Every structure is written in C-alpha cells, then in structure tokens.
Amino acid sequence: MARKDLATKPIAVLTAGATGITHAADCALAGRDVRLFEFPDFYGEDRAIRHTNQILVGGSQVNLYSIKREGLAAIPTITTDMKEAVHGAGIIILTLPAVGFERICEELAPLLEDGQVIHFMAGNFGCCVLRKKMREAGCTAKVLMGDWSSQPYGTRIITYAGKEVPEVDIMFRNITLRGCAFPAADSEEWLDTLQYIPSMFSLRHPVLADSVIDVSFSNINPLLHPAASVCGVSTMENWTGVLRRVPGEFSIYSHAFCKSIGEVQYSIYQEQCETMKKLGSGIWNLKKEQFMNRSGILAPEYIGEGAKGIPFENDWKHQEGAGPHTIHHRYITEDTPVGLCAQRSIAKAMGVETPTMDAVITLASVMNGTDFSKTGWTLETLGLGGMSGEEIMTYLHTGNM
C-alpha cells in the first residue's frame, strides 16, 4: 500500500557523519524537509555543519545509468536533540557506524511514533538491536523498519588543510543493494517506501532478502575489510616509510588486495554460507572469481552484474585514499567486533566451525590490543539469545518470539 503521506512529512537523518550529511543534502536538494541529528559529543567546533546549514554535493557519482544530483543544499534543521529530529517525521534514516547502534536505538526507541518508517544503512543487525531496545523500553509504536546491506553510495566529507568544510564528494551511487524488513512479512510495504527517499533514487534494482540476518551477512564490510586490513597491515604501516609513498593515498582495495587475501575472504564467505544454510536463510550469491580481483564484489553494486574486475596487477585509482591508514580503524574496530563476532556467534549456535573468522578475529584483537572475542557482539546483543535456529527464523519472518 502506497504511503503518500510520506511525500510531505519530514525526513529525519541520524547521524551526521559522511553518509548522514550526504543523505540529508541529497534529500534536501530534491525539495524535501530534512532534519539532521548528531550526538552532542560529535558536534564540536571542528564540525563544518555547526557553522552553516548548507552542504555542497559534488563528486563523480559513477554508476551504470549516469544518475547524478549535485548542488548547494540547505538543511533547515541541524540539531543535537533527537526528539526534535524525529517527532512528526515520516521516514527515519539511521546511518552511523554499527558500534553506535545500541546507544542510538536506546535513545530512539521511546521517541518512536505510529506510522514511522525506519531504514538502517548499512544494517549490520540494526533492526535486531532496535527491536530489543523497543521491548526493553516498553515501546509499542507500530513502525515499519528494515536493514540495507550497504549505503546507496560511497561518499566523503571534504577537508582542506586538515579542516572539514561543508562539502561532500560522492564517488559512486549504487544501483543495487540487498534489503529486508523486520519482520520479513512487512518487506513489500517497507520496500515501497523507497520512492519517498530521494537519496535512494539510484537504487534501480533493490534485491529483497530472506531476512535481516541475510542482509547483515551480505554486507561486504565484515567480509572484506578485517581480512584485508590485517593481512595487508605491513603495506599500510610501511606506506610513508620504506615504501616512500604519498601520505593518505593508501587503500586496501588499491594496494593490499591480492590472490592470497582473496583466498582468505572467500574462506570467510564459505563459512557465512554454511551458517546461513544451517539457519535456513538466504545469503547473496558470490563466485570465487569475484574475490580474485580488486573490485569484483564492490563494483557490481554500482556498475551492475557482469562488471569486469580490476586485475591485481593494476591499481584501482578510484579507491585510492580510502584507507585504512591505521590498524585502529573502523574497518577493524567495527567490522570485527560487530560484524565477524556477531556472525561467528550465530555460526556457533548453528554448530558451524569458523576457523578463518576465528583467525582474523584473533589477529585483529592482538594488533588492536583489544580482545574482540570478549567485547564483540553475540546473540544476546541481538536479542536472539537462547533461541534455536527455527525460533530465530520465525521471529525474523513474523516478529513473534
């Protein structure tokens, strides 16, 4: 059923990192009333948006269909008051590192109102966490919610001379992503609300997943980032030293990916597939050859099926500068404890061995001086503790525990 009221209600974007600012500006350029929220502790004097309500949108915005939107966007409401941002909003976009999901869901749950529609980008079990926090808060608001496997674009906040400016550079716009509502029974209605989110207008081929856990296991970040960062750490840390390369240009995609790392990533994917098979859920279909080049998994999201991969012998100029520039980076400190640890917890509950995930988690823990096995997410974090595989799938599909 079309929700035409969503066309006129404000869009709330939580929070104001690179993707949040881009969502807000993109929607504002399309003429929508946008409210942008940021936590007070991330809204210091160094934030450009603290000093202006305007954001310039630019960049190459590469995609198969040459879809592009650019210009100077005015954001009428930028606030550190979450209630001000979400009260009366039709659509709520949550776009922040998953390590912040528990905090934001705990604060958001008591503020939710009947009829609101929630989109987590990228999902990373976001809906599982929010449903848990809603139960704990006694929130009975009738809302539609769902997870997406990634963002609709790759984007960065521009800095000059080390200072942030109110400008974003969109490198590419995705034309396909995997998504699902929670419960999955609401997926068709939830998917229909895409038409009211201007920042998602490039998503010509959304894929409806089997469950939100399917979506989270289909997120490329935990699959690619920790393994490549850990296995490619010597190149990263020697970049400006013995390698004498330009600071800030390193990228795991451009300079770390290789056949051996591809084998590690593919092994993790096989562990993911076995876990989802035992659980009785779907997962995205990847072929081994997609791991044997620099762009085989990422590029199809914005170039489409059949996108030819960039051989390991060549640089991927498009990704240069993407980092990470330190092992203490969200590619490891988020994608390991939130992504791989949560996935491993589900795998163990299904009786699936995960030696490659275990190895990457262990090495990432040693390099960061943090035991991610102790701090990482578990079934209990997701509100799924003590449930059998059949009970989990029933809950994900129907919302009934």
Residue pairs with C-beta under 8 A, 6 or more apart in sequence:
1 189
1 192
2 192
2 195
3 90
3 117
3 192
3 193
3 196
5 90
5 115
6 90
6 91
6 117
6 193
6 196
7 196
8 90
9 33
9 88
9 89
9 90
9 91
10 32
10 33
10 34
10 35
10 77
10 88
10 89
10 90
11 24
11 27
11 32
11 33
11 34
11 35
11 89
11 90
11 91
11 92
11 93
11 197
12 34
12 35
12 37
12 85
12 86
12 89
12 91
12 92
12 93
13 20
13 23
13 24
13 27
13 34
13 35
13 36
13 37
13 85
13 93
13 95
14 20
14 37
14 82
14 85
14 86
14 92
14 93
14 94
14 95
14 96
14 104
14 108
15 37
15 38
15 39
15 42
15 94
15 95
15 96
15 100
15 104
16 24
16 36
16 37
16 38
16 42
16 43
16 47
16 49
16 78
17 95
17 96
17 97
17 157
18 155
18 156
18 157
18 168
19 95
19 121
19 151
19 153
19 155
20 36
20 38
20 93
20 95
20 96
21 36
21 49
21 55
21 157
21 168
22 57
22 153
22 155
22 168
22 170
22 199
23 93
23 95
23 121
23 199
24 34
24 36
24 55
24 73
24 75
25 55
25 56
25 57
25 73
25 75
25 168
26 57
26 69
26 73
26 198
26 199
27 34
27 197
27 198
27 199
28 34
28 55
28 73
28 74
28 75
28 76
29 57
29 69
29 70
29 71
29 73
29 198
30 69
30 198
30 201
32 198
33 76
34 75
34 76
34 77
35 76
35 77
35 78
35 79
35 84
35 85
35 86
35 89
36 49
36 75
36 77
36 78
36 79
36 85
37 79
37 80
37 81
37 82
37 84
37 85
37 86
38 47
38 49
38 78
38 79
38 80
39 80
39 103
39 104
40 80
43 50
43 80
44 50
46 163
46 164
47 164
48 157
48 164
48 165
48 166
48 167
49 55
49 75
49 78
49 166
50 78
51 166
52 166
53 74
53 75
53 76
53 78
54 72
54 73
54 74
54 75
54 166
55 72
55 73
55 75
55 166
55 167
55 168
56 71
56 72
56 73
56 166
56 167
56 168
57 69
57 70
57 71
57 72
57 73
57 167
57 168
57 170
58 70
58 167
58 168
58 169
58 170
59 70
59 155
59 168
59 169
59 170
59 171
60 170
60 171
60 172
61 67
61 68
61 69
61 70
61 153
61 170
61 171
61 172
61 173
62 171
62 172
62 173
62 302
62 303
62 318
63 172
63 173
63 174
63 175
63 202
63 302
63 303
64 175
64 302
64 303
64 304
65 175
65 202
65 204
67 173
67 175
67 201
67 202
68 173
69 198
69 201
77 84
77 85
79 85
82 107
82 108
82 111
83 111
86 92
86 108
86 111
86 112
86 113
86 116
87 111
87 113
88 113
89 116
90 115
90 116
90 117
90 196
91 116
91 117
91 118
91 119
91 193
91 196
91 197
92 108
92 116
92 117
92 118
92 119
93 119
93 121
93 197
93 199
94 101
94 104
94 108
94 118
94 119
94 120
94 121
94 126
95 120
95 121
95 151
96 104
97 330
97 334
98 122
98 124
98 125
98 126
98 334
98 338
98 339
99 330
99 333
99 334
99 337
99 338
101 124
101 125
101 126
101 129
101 130
101 338
102 129
102 133
102 381
105 126
105 129
105 130
105 132
105 133
106 133
106 136
106 137
108 130
108 133
109 130
109 133
109 134
109 136
109 137
109 139
110 137
110 139
112 134
112 139
112 141
112 143
113 141
113 143
114 141
114 142
114 143
115 142
115 143
116 141
116 143
116 144
117 143
117 144
117 145
117 190
117 193
118 127
118 130
118 143
118 144
118 145
118 146
119 145
119 146
119 148
119 193
119 197
119 200
120 126
120 127
120 130
120 145
120 146
120 147
120 148
121 148
121 150
121 151
121 152
122 147
122 148
122 149
122 150
122 151
122 219
122 221
123 146
123 147
123 148
123 149
123 179
123 212
123 215
123 216
123 219
124 147
124 216
124 219
124 221
124 338
124 339
124 342
125 147
125 212
125 213
125 216
125 338
125 342
125 377
125 381
125 382
126 147
126 212
127 145
127 146
127 147
127 181
127 182
127 212
128 182
128 212
128 213
128 382
128 383
128 384
129 381
129 382
129 383
130 145
131 145
131 182
131 383
131 399
132 382
132 383
133 139
134 141
135 383
144 181
144 186
144 189
144 190
144 193
145 181
145 182
145 190
146 179
146 180
146 181
146 182
146 186
146 187
146 190
146 191
146 212
147 179
147 180
147 182
147 212
147 215
147 216
148 177
148 178
148 179
148 215
149 177
149 178
149 179
149 209
149 215
149 216
149 218
149 219
149 220
149 284
150 174
150 177
150 219
150 220
150 221
150 301
151 174
152 173
152 174
152 177
152 199
152 200
152 202
152 203
153 170
153 171
153 172
153 173
153 174
153 202
153 302
154 170
154 171
154 172
155 168
155 169
155 170
155 171
156 168
156 169
156 171
157 164
157 165
157 167
157 168
158 164
158 165
158 167
158 168
158 169
159 165
171 318
172 302
172 318
173 202
173 302
174 202
174 203
174 301
174 302
175 202
175 203
175 204
175 205
175 301
175 302
175 303
175 304
176 203
176 204
176 205
176 206
176 207
176 300
176 301
176 304
177 203
177 206
177 207
177 301
178 206
178 207
178 208
178 209
178 214
178 215
178 218
178 284
179 187
179 191
179 206
179 207
179 208
179 209
179 215
180 187
180 208
180 209
180 210
180 211
180 212
180 214
180 215
181 187
181 189
181 190
181 191
181 212
182 211
182 212
182 396
182 399
183 395
183 396
183 397
183 398
183 399
184 210
184 211
184 212
184 396
184 397
185 397
185 398
185 399
187 208
188 208
191 206
191 208
194 200
194 203
194 206
202 302
205 304
207 284
209 215
209 218
209 282
210 281
210 282
211 281
211 282
211 393
211 396
211 397
212 396
213 276
213 279
213 281
213 346
213 392
213 396
214 276
214 281
214 282
214 283
216 339
216 342
216 343
217 272
217 275
217 276
217 281
217 283
217 343
218 283
218 284
219 339
220 297
220 298
221 331
221 334
221 335
221 339
222 335
222 336
222 338
222 339
222 340
222 343
223 265
223 268
223 269
223 272
223 297
224 252
224 265
224 297
224 298
225 252
225 331
225 332
225 335
226 331
226 332
226 335
226 336
226 339
226 340
226 360
226 361
226 364
227 261
227 264
227 265
227 268
227 360
228 252
228 253
228 256
228 257
228 261
228 265
228 331
229 236
229 252
229 256
229 324
229 327
229 329
229 331
229 332
229 364
230 327
230 332
230 360
230 363
230 364
230 367
231 256
231 260
231 261
231 264
232 252
232 255
232 256
232 257
232 261
233 327
233 367
235 243
235 250
235 255
235 256
236 250
236 252
236 256
236 324
236 325
236 326
236 327
237 327
239 245
239 247
239 249
239 250
239 255
239 325
240 246
240 247
248 321
248 325
249 320
249 321
250 320
250 321
250 323
250 325
251 316
251 319
251 320
251 321
251 322
251 323
252 322
252 323
252 324
252 331
253 294
253 295
253 298
253 316
253 319
253 322
254 294
254 315
254 316
254 317
254 319
254 320
254 322
255 315
257 293
257 294
257 312
258 312
259 292
259 312
262 291
262 292
262 293
263 291
264 356
264 360
265 291
266 288
266 291
267 356
268 340
268 356
268 357
268 360
269 286
269 291
271 347
271 352
271 353
271 354
271 355
271 356
271 357
272 283
272 343
273 283
274 347
274 352
275 343
275 346
275 347
275 350
275 352
275 354
276 282
276 283
278 350
278 351
278 352
278 389
279 346
279 350
279 389
279 392
279 393
280 389
280 390
280 393
281 393
281 396
286 297
289 296
289 309
290 296
290 297
290 309
291 297
292 309
292 312
293 309
293 310
293 311
293 312
294 309
294 310
294 311
294 312
294 314
294 316
294 319
295 307
295 309
295 310
295 316
296 307
296 309
299 307
299 309
299 310
300 306
300 307
310 316
323 329
323 331
324 330
324 331
324 332
327 364
327 367
327 368
328 368
332 364
332 367
332 368
333 368
333 370
336 360
336 361
336 364
336 365
336 372
336 376
337 372
337 375
337 376
337 377
338 376
338 377
340 357
340 360
340 361
340 372
340 376
341 361
341 372
341 373
341 376
341 377
341 378
342 376
342 377
342 378
342 381
342 382
343 354
343 357
344 354
344 357
344 358
344 361
344 376
345 376
345 377
345 378
345 379
346 379
346 384
347 353
347 354
347 357
348 354
349 379
349 389
350 389
361 372
361 373
361 376
362 373
364 372
365 371
365 372
365 373
378 385
379 385
379 386
379 387
384 392
384 395
387 395
387 401
391 401
394 400
395 401
